[in-house]
């Protein structure tokens, strides 16, 4: 019976993964900034067969309480086998319209929060003989993408930190899976920050036509179980990751032509 903590669990990929794990009888801690939406997910998880469901709402942009949050999650289940660092926020503004304050907000949620959680849990996992850390990045963390300067930067940064963590603690039983979604049909575009820091409020066409969150969850959970270093999740848009690897100049030209919304 696995003990799993999922951030960003109130919708999208996080909720879909929670449902899959619940159906397998897992013990869950669910975190999101919305207590109301978390309660809905938690109820469904219990119906699906989760053996325990604990709800820990928290706004991950508030860095001062993250250590206590991580301790509460760990203690709630007397240990965590898998932590899914999935919470995130995007944007829909060009560089000139993106304030430093907006970039800092994105970095707090997308980068500093997951690394703070990982640092807090790491010694506990090592002492138990190991554990799994899954981190939701993005194909925007593999190449620059229009209207995503802060978002893309935060996702690039996750690769640097967690690839280093994996290299240092592999022999201690720590396994990191970098989850790299392309276009998955979630609400991330609706909550993305627009000019002035207000929610974008619109489902991007590319997002709406993307892979379902349920299909994405199946791929992600299988990759975590196998201990894969990275898993690409999406459809034809994923080819850009390989183009960047083999033909970076071509990738740059294609990125300039991508419809960012």
Helices and strands as residue ranges (DSSP letters): E 3-7, H 12-23, E 27-31, H 35-48, E 52-55, G 63-65, H 66-76, E 82-85, H 100-107, I 108-112, H 113-128, E 131-136, G 139-141, H 149-169, G 170-172, E 174-181, E 184-185, H 188-191, G 195-197, H 205-208, E 211-212, H 213-226, E 230-233, G 236-238, H 239-246, H 248-257
